[in-house]
Amino acid sequence: MSQPEGSTPHDEVRVSEYAGRVLRRWYIVLATIAIAVLLVVLNTVGGKTSTQGQATVFLGAPLTPQGGATIPVSVTSNPTSASTFVKSDQVMEKAAAAAGIKTGALKSHTSVTVAQAGSSAAKAQAANANVNLTVHGPWSKDEVKTAVDSLSHSLIDWANAYQDDKAQLLQTQIDTDKQQIQVLTGAQRAAQAALLAIQRSSASAADKATQSSPLLATIADTGSRIDEISAQMTTNQIFHSAATTVEAAGYVQEPSAHTVTAASKRSNLLVAIFAGLIVGVILALLWDALRRRPRAS
């Protein structure tokens, strides 16, 4: 019978010999695997779980007052400043008080990282940065979630300072525009009612023309002003919507918490069995070699 390419009868004999030596010392392999599994089980039982709370915050994209372009110098142009703000004593103390955690412990267990973009094109966009806030520690899920919620709310409020002021000023102008339109509409309707009364009166045509002239001017002027203010109000409403949505900082992922284990028990057991098998085979071969070595007389 032909031999497989690259092998010899001598190689097959040696492999068979090693396998036989391992089988003769099978109890060593089994004992090694059992010890490895036992160590993993004991470590798993003694291991502690922790909790992790996380939120992802969009820092916003503030535009110029006229909405033309993104402001070049802002929180989003240097998103790492978010970490400095979140780690500040005032912010940490507020979150620690809300969660019932010591400020120093919370600070040491909090991380703030800039979320990595998925493509080089996205990485090139300095604005529109997303920031991950993570609290990882030996506390309950409610405690870490409360801490993350407080930290992220403080960050959003800080990042929205300009956008909030802008939206408030725009809303004030929108309310003023609405009041002006209401006043002008009232004046226009009054002029139209007076004009109708003149037309129905028994006055001469000349008198009607004289009395109607200022009323027609009022109707035309108020109509022009209403159109002008309405157009400006629509623009302000668009800017206000942008300031509170597109430009505003907010949640990409709202605060959540979950339990974290040090490692998977099943995967650890599989690794232990595999490692125990390898070590057991080596020990079985060494032990068999020592037992078969001739003793000195």
Phi, psi and omega per residue, in radians:
M1 nan 2.327 -3.125
S2 -1.273 2.563 3.126
Q3 -1.566 2.619 3.075
P4 -1.055 2.560 -3.117
E5 -1.053 2.340 3.093
G6 1.527 -0.002 3.137
S7 -2.177 2.762 -3.137
T8 -2.290 2.796 3.088
P9 -1.013 -0.576 -3.134
H10 -1.125 -0.720 3.126
D11 -1.103 -0.751 -3.124
E12 -1.128 -0.642 3.122
V13 -1.126 -0.722 -3.120
R14 -1.162 -0.734 3.111
V15 -1.090 -0.768 3.133
S16 -1.110 -0.640 3.131
E17 -1.145 -0.786 3.129
Y18 -1.086 -0.736 -3.140
A19 -1.091 -0.704 3.114
G20 -1.134 -0.699 3.134
R21 -1.129 -0.654 3.116
V22 -1.186 -0.716 -3.132
L23 -1.140 -0.590 3.115
R24 -1.149 -0.527 -3.138
R25 -1.917 0.694 -3.091
W26 -1.025 -0.566 -3.103
Y27 -1.125 -0.499 3.103
I28 -1.195 -0.762 3.114
V29 -1.084 -0.781 -3.122
L30 -1.120 -0.715 -3.134
A31 -1.151 -0.673 3.135
T32 -1.141 -0.764 3.107
I33 -1.090 -0.737 -3.125
A34 -1.098 -0.712 3.138
I35 -1.135 -0.742 -3.136
A36 -1.102 -0.765 3.122
V37 -1.132 -0.700 -3.132
L38 -1.103 -0.716 3.123
L39 -1.093 -0.715 3.119
V40 -1.143 -0.748 3.141
V41 -1.091 -0.770 3.124
L42 -1.116 -0.683 3.131
N43 -1.179 -0.638 3.139
T44 -1.204 -0.716 3.132
V45 -1.136 -0.684 -3.119
G46 -1.435 -0.210 -3.096
G47 -1.286 2.661 -3.119
K48 -1.880 2.608 3.038
T49 -1.731 2.745 3.097
S50 -2.293 3.030 3.130
T51 -2.091 2.666 -3.140
Q52 -2.367 2.223 3.047
G53 -1.936 2.482 -3.077
Q54 -2.592 2.601 3.027
A55 -2.577 2.588 3.075
T56 -2.029 2.197 -3.047
V57 -2.036 2.297 3.000
F58 -1.521 2.147 -3.036
L59 -1.359 -0.082 3.089
G60 1.617 2.952 3.127
A61 -2.426 1.301 -3.071
P62 -1.094 2.288 3.122
L63 -1.753 2.865 3.070
T64 -1.082 2.826 -3.103
P65 -0.925 -0.579 3.131
Q66 -1.570 0.057 3.070
G67 1.290 0.385 -3.067
G68 -1.384 -0.820 -3.067
A69 -2.646 2.895 3.108
T70 -1.204 2.427 3.095
I71 -1.137 2.193 -3.017
P72 -1.166 -0.574 -3.116
V73 -2.009 1.857 -3.126
S74 -2.744 -3.062 3.113
V75 -1.025 -0.696 -3.073
T76 -1.251 -0.404 3.127
S77 -1.326 -0.276 3.083
N78 -2.455 1.234 -3.024
P79 -1.084 -0.346 3.116
T80 -1.159 -0.295 3.075
S81 -1.144 -0.364 3.088
A82 -1.072 -0.646 3.122
S83 -1.115 -0.747 3.126
T84 -1.084 -0.710 -3.139
F85 -1.170 -0.837 -3.094
V86 -1.097 -0.625 -3.113
K87 -1.445 -0.005 3.128
S88 -1.148 2.655 -3.054
D89 -1.048 -0.740 -3.081
Q90 -1.085 -0.770 -3.129
V91 -1.194 -0.747 -3.133
M92 -1.142 -0.725 -3.137
E93 -1.104 -0.701 3.123
K94 -1.111 -0.796 -3.128
A95 -1.183 -0.711 -3.137
A96 -1.116 -0.698 3.112
A97 -1.136 -0.691 -3.137
A98 -1.163 -0.645 -3.075
A99 -1.604 -0.191 -3.092
G100 1.287 0.608 -3.127
I101 -2.088 2.580 3.092
K102 -1.158 2.435 -3.047
T103 -1.038 -0.783 -3.124
G104 -1.102 -0.715 3.135
A105 -1.159 -0.733 3.136
L106 -1.113 -0.745 -3.117
K107 -1.086 -0.704 -3.117
S108 -1.294 -0.294 -3.136
H109 -1.878 0.239 -3.131
T110 -1.949 2.368 3.071
S111 -2.244 2.513 3.107
V112 -2.234 2.028 -3.096
T113 -2.246 2.620 3.078
V114 -1.453 2.186 -3.141
A115 -1.133 2.324 -3.123
Q116 -1.397 2.358 3.096
A117 -1.298 2.710 -3.067
G118 -1.464 -0.289 -3.108
S119 -2.376 2.797 -3.140
S120 -1.117 -0.579 3.130
A121 -1.158 -0.714 3.135
A122 -1.220 -0.615 3.128
K123 -1.136 -0.482 -3.123
A124 -1.247 -0.286 -3.140
Q125 -1.528 1.775 -3.086
A126 -1.168 -0.600 3.129
A127 -1.344 -3.117 3.121
N128 1.022 0.619 -3.107
A129 -1.325 2.496 3.035
N130 -1.875 2.426 -3.087
V131 -2.123 2.315 3.089
N132 -1.682 2.188 3.042
L133 -1.885 2.184 -3.076
T134 -2.297 2.295 3.007
V135 -2.077 2.100 -3.053
H136 -2.248 1.998 -3.106
G137 -2.941 -3.125 -3.081
P138 -1.483 0.943 -3.132
W139 -2.179 3.037 3.136
S140 -1.300 2.865 3.131
K141 -1.116 -0.651 3.110
D142 -1.116 -0.670 -3.120
E143 -1.186 -0.815 -3.115
V144 -1.223 -0.589 3.098
K145 -1.165 -0.721 3.107
T146 -1.106 -0.711 3.129
A147 -1.116 -0.817 3.133
V148 -1.113 -0.691 3.135
D149 -1.071 -0.764 3.130
S150 -1.161 -0.771 -3.132
L151 -1.099 -0.775 -3.101
S152 -1.216 -0.643 3.090
H153 -1.111 -0.739 3.102
S154 -1.084 -0.711 3.134
L155 -1.143 -0.751 3.137
I156 -1.121 -0.767 3.118
D157 -1.073 -0.712 3.134
W158 -1.147 -0.780 -3.121
A159 -1.209 -0.392 -3.086
N160 -1.677 0.170 -3.074
A161 -0.973 -0.866 -3.138
Y162 -1.185 -0.802 -3.104
Q163 -1.095 -0.665 3.131
D164 -1.149 -0.780 3.108
D165 -1.085 -0.735 -3.141
K166 -1.101 -0.799 -3.138
A167 -1.116 -0.670 3.138
Q168 -1.155 -0.755 3.116
L169 -1.121 -0.716 3.118
L170 -1.140 -0.694 3.130
Q171 -1.138 -0.665 3.080
T172 -1.077 -0.757 3.123
Q173 -1.153 -0.676 3.107
I174 -1.089 -0.756 3.113
D175 -1.098 -0.693 3.101
T176 -1.121 -0.731 3.116
D177 -1.070 -0.725 -3.139
K178 -1.120 -0.702 3.120
Q179 -1.136 -0.718 3.120
Q180 -1.127 -0.738 3.114
I181 -1.090 -0.687 3.129
Q182 -1.110 -0.745 3.125
V183 -1.150 -0.790 -3.134
L184 -1.138 -0.674 3.111
T185 -1.109 -0.707 3.097
G186 -1.094 -0.752 3.114
A187 -1.136 -0.678 3.138
Q188 -1.148 -0.743 3.136
R189 -1.164 -0.651 3.109
A190 -1.133 -0.717 3.129
A191 -1.155 -0.696 3.122
Q192 -1.141 -0.669 3.118
A193 -1.174 -0.721 3.117
A194 -1.143 -0.683 3.130
L195 -1.124 -0.705 3.129
L196 -1.136 -0.684 3.115
A197 -1.126 -0.680 3.110
I198 -1.114 -0.758 -3.111
Q199 -1.124 -0.521 -3.131
R200 -1.512 -0.205 -3.097
S201 -1.278 2.965 3.138
S202 -1.641 0.233 3.140
A203 -1.169 2.795 3.129
S204 -1.197 2.852 3.139
A205 -1.055 -0.673 -3.139
A206 -1.143 -0.740 3.131
D207 -1.169 -0.692 3.098
K208 -1.063 -0.728 -3.141
A209 -1.119 -0.742 -3.132
T210 -1.119 -0.761 -3.113
Q211 -1.273 -0.527 -3.086
S212 -1.380 -0.456 -3.036
S213 -0.970 -0.908 3.141
P214 -1.177 -0.542 3.126
L215 -1.189 -0.702 3.089
L216 -1.113 -0.666 3.108
A217 -1.136 -0.701 3.121
T218 -1.114 -0.772 3.135
I219 -1.078 -0.767 -3.131
A220 -1.167 -0.733 -3.109
D221 -1.180 -0.790 3.138
T222 -1.143 -0.634 3.096
G223 -1.111 -0.725 3.110
S224 -1.135 -0.736 3.140
R225 -1.172 -0.679 3.115
I226 -1.096 -0.747 3.116
D227 -1.096 -0.748 -3.114
E228 -1.144 -0.808 -3.126
I229 -1.197 -0.646 3.127
S230 -1.087 -0.719 3.123
A231 -1.119 -0.765 3.133
Q232 -1.163 -0.665 3.126
M233 -1.121 -0.688 3.101
T234 -1.073 -0.731 3.104
T235 -1.095 -0.779 3.124
N236 -1.114 -0.618 3.107
Q237 -1.158 -0.657 3.087
I238 -1.139 -0.784 3.103
F239 -1.080 -0.688 3.131
H240 -1.140 -0.742 3.108
S241 -1.086 -0.724 3.120
A242 -1.135 -0.713 -3.116
A243 -1.123 -0.551 -3.086
T244 -1.677 -0.101 -3.139
T245 -2.184 -1.307 -3.058
V246 -1.102 -0.778 -3.066
E247 -1.411 -0.450 -2.951
A248 -1.335 2.491 2.988
A249 -1.259 2.668 -3.116
G250 -3.061 -3.045 -3.101
Y251 -1.440 2.344 2.850
V252 -1.623 -0.736 3.023
Q253 -2.308 2.083 -3.121
E254 -1.223 2.762 -3.088
P255 -0.964 2.376 3.095
S256 -2.568 2.863 -3.137
A257 -2.507 2.595 3.098
H258 -2.665 2.847 3.135
T259 -1.471 2.432 -3.120
V260 -2.112 2.251 3.054
T261 -1.741 2.702 -3.090
A262 -1.100 -0.643 3.128
A263 -2.880 2.889 3.140
S264 -1.351 2.259 -3.119
K265 -1.128 -0.738 -3.108
R266 -1.107 -0.787 -3.128
S267 -1.142 -0.630 3.113
N268 -1.143 -0.666 3.125
L269 -1.154 -0.716 3.115
L270 -1.106 -0.736 3.102
V271 -1.114 -0.708 -3.136
A272 -1.103 -0.765 3.125
I273 -1.091 -0.777 -3.126
F274 -1.134 -0.780 3.136
A275 -1.148 -0.716 3.118
G276 -1.109 -0.631 3.119
L277 -1.129 -0.793 -3.128
I278 -1.108 -0.865 -3.138
V279 -1.096 -0.681 3.141
G280 -1.113 -0.706 3.109
V281 -1.104 -0.764 3.139
I282 -1.098 -0.784 3.137
L283 -1.137 -0.656 3.133
A284 -1.115 -0.754 3.117
L285 -1.136 -0.741 3.137
L286 -1.144 -0.743 -3.141
W287 -1.138 -0.695 3.118
D288 -1.142 -0.671 3.136
A289 -1.157 -0.682 3.127
L290 -1.179 -0.670 -3.121
R291 -1.216 -0.537 -3.098
R292 -1.557 -0.165 -3.126
R293 -1.227 2.291 -3.108
P294 -1.113 2.418 3.128
R295 -1.459 2.542 3.112
A296 -1.249 2.362 -3.132
S297 -1.374 nan nan
